[in-house]
Amino acid sequence: VQLVESGGGLVQPGGSLRLSCAASGFTFSSYGMSWVRQAPGKGLEWVSGIYSDGSNTYYADSVKGRFTISRDNAKNTLYLQMNSLKPEDTAVYYCAADRGSGYGLGPFGYWGQGTQVTVSS
């Protein structure tokens, strides 16, 4: 099982980034997925989740209206479009697969290695 995030980087406040998470080694379309982040010196914060079939999505209040989660089951890939980025969005972003419920919420069975997002002028 492998989850590989990409797309992180340095962006100015108000800018945008699109994160990707490439999945392999399991039946991606059967698992709900989430994005979880960890800011420097802080604990894990759940950001967004999506059903296995993409029919429902969830967002933390801190990112609602700015971030959009999506998935392409044909490509075994999860995405997070991040707009209107703020310095407080600076964190390592992880994608995570649920344990087969399909709803995209915890507990999570598989984790990626993370990608760094830094929002700074």
Disulfide bonds with the S-S distance in Angstrom:
Cys21-Cys95 2.03
